[in-house]
Amino acid sequence: DAGITQSPRHKVTETGTPVTLRCHQTENHRYMYWYRQDPGHGLRLIHYSYGVKDTDKGEVSDGYSVSRSKTEDFLLTLESATSSQTSVYFCAIRAESAFDEQFFGPGTRLTVL
Amino acid sequence: GENVEQHPSTLSVQEGDSAVIKCTYSDSASNYFPWYKQELGKRPQLIIDIRSNVGEKKDQRIAVTLNKTAKHFSLHITETQPEESAVYFCAASTHYGQNFVFGPGTRLSVLP
């Protein structure tokens, strides 16, 4: 499982509340990613990080922010959750080798009521 | 930016038959093409990948082919088994590229 954990694994919240999801890795990978997964859309990139304090936007970044203050943690924040942000969120790392493989965390199911 | 299309969206086969899933991509700079399998309620798991310097790669009953000229790549599963029922995703990326673009997925059902 490439040493990736996500917390919480499930969360139910109300519209307008802030939510932070945490991704933690134990293997010192430089690249970390946040995706959301919705039926019919596959996996869509929200934000990614290429090092401590180095982040960039993905395809669906509106309404989300991220932070990476240490190598092992990548946080995704919904400043004011909306029902359209109900989704399954996956964190991933990219193994920096000749092979570029990307490995996923277990996912967080977020429901915004 | 890169766009990845995937077909079919659903596929049903009988146990023991072959299954083929096809993807096309738009960015000629893409050179790494992984395939993921996702079982219900689980995380996507890498099952095979291919780089642009080869045209085919095989791992037991799973193979992937790549046609760079036509910008398409395919997943082939032979002698399918019911436990291979899952959603399969293709993706494209550049070597040392900062992100991956995924296809929308194919739901494969292998009927016993």
Boltz contact constraints between the chains, C-beta under 6 A:
constraints:
  - contact:
      token1: [A, 42]
      token2: [B, 89]
      max_distance: 6.0
  - contact:
      token1: [A, 42]
      token2: [B, 102]
      max_distance: 6.0
  - contact:
      token1: [A, 42]
      token2: [B, 103]
      max_distance: 6.0
  - contact:
      token1: [A, 42]
      token2: [B, 104]
      max_distance: 6.0
  - contact:
      token1: [A, 42]
      token2: [B, 105]
      max_distance: 6.0
  - contact:
      token1: [A, 43]
      token2: [B, 102]
      max_distance: 6.0
  - contact:
      token1: [A, 45]
      token2: [B, 99]
      max_distance: 6.0
  - contact:
      token1: [A, 48]
      token2: [B, 99]
      max_distance: 6.0
  - contact:
      token1: [A, 100]
      token2: [B, 32]
      max_distance: 6.0
  - contact:
      token1: [A, 101]
      token2: [B, 46]
      max_distance: 6.0
  - contact:
      token1: [A, 102]
      token2: [B, 100]
      max_distance: 6.0
  - contact:
      token1: [A, 104]
      token2: [B, 43]
      max_distance: 6.0
  - contact:
      token1: [A, 104]
      token2: [B, 44]
      max_distance: 6.0
  - contact:
      token1: [A, 106]
      token2: [B, 43]
      max_distance: 6.0
  - contact:
      token1: [A, 107]
      token2: [B, 43]
      max_distance: 6.0
